[in-house]
C-alpha cells in the first residue's frame, strides 16, 4: 500500500501544503528548486503520476491513489502521486521532470504536445474499444449532397458548441480547406459567426440534456428534418438506431437511410502525456496501465479513476493527436480556449 509520506519523499523541506496548494507562480518556483536539488527523472527510480488535488469528498473509487497502488503492484516500481492544483501545473510538472506522467483530455493533450513538446504514450479506450473515434458528417441517404461544399447554406445539427466532433473538427476542417474564413477576432466567440457564414440555420443545443443535444440529439435533428447534416461520430447511427440498439428512439430511421458524407479525422481518447523520461520507466508506466485492462479488478480501478475500462499504448503524439491537431488548430480562438481550460 502507498503511504502518505511517500507522496512527499522527493520534496523534503518544501512542505506538503505548499506543494499541493501553491499558486501557479509558487508551484513553478518549487518545481525549479526541486529540479536543481537533484531529484530528476533520470536519477530517480520512483514513478510519479501528476494529478490534480482530489476533493476531500471524492468517492474512494475515484481517488487517484488507487491507480498508483495498482501500477506499483503490477510493475514492482514504487509509484507515487504528484498532487497539484490544476491540469496546467500537472503538465508543467511533467515538462520540468518533477512528475513522469499526466492524465489529461484530448484538448489538453494537444496543448501539451504543442506547448511543452510532451508525447502521448497511452490512451483511454472509447466504449467500443478504440483509442479514438472518427468525427463525421451524416446526411440522409436520399439527399443529393455529395461533398461538404454542397452543404453551403444548408441547416446544420451540432452536438454542442464546445464539442470536438460536433463543432471543432468540422469547423476546423472547413477553415483548413478554405471553405469558410473565420469571422471576427481570434476568440471562441467567433465560432458561431463562422458557422453562420457557411451554413443556413445552425442548430446548437444549449446543453447535453437538451432533446437535440449530444450525439443522439444531433442525429434526431437530422432524422426529424430540422437540419440537412448532423455532426457526430462515425458510429453514431448504428449506436442509436440499429434494430437491436438499447432504448432505440422512436424517431430513428433504419441505419441504411443515413449516409456518411465526410470524415474529418480521429478524435483521440484521453491521452497519458510524458516528457523526457527513461525508457524503462516509460515502459513500466505503459505496461502497468495496459495490464489493468486485462482483469476485472484492474478495469474497476481504471473506470473509477480514469472513467474507462481500458488503456492501450499509442505510438506517438503524432499518431495519436495528429488528425485532431490538423483541424483543431484552425478553429478560431482554440489555443486560447484550451489554455484557459487547462488553467482551471
Buried (B, 14 or more C-beta within 10 A) or exposed (E): EBEEEBBBEBBEEBEEEBBBBBEBEEBBEBBEEBBEEEBBBEEBEBBBBBBBBBEEEEEEEBBBBBBBBBBBBBBEBBBBBBBBBBBBBBBBBBBBBBBBBBBBBBBBBBBBBBBBEBBBBBBBBBEEEBBBBBBBBBBBEEBEBEEBEBBBEBBBBBBBBBBBBBBBBBBBBBBBEEBBEBBBEEEBEBBBEBBBBBBBEBBBBEEEEEEBBBBBBBBBBBBEEBBBBBBBBBBBBEBBBEEEBEEEEEBBBEBEEBBBBBBBBBBBBBBBBBBEBBEEBBEBBBBBBBBBBEEEEBBBBBBBBBEBBBBBBBEEBEBBBBBBBBBBBBBBBBBEBBBEBBEE
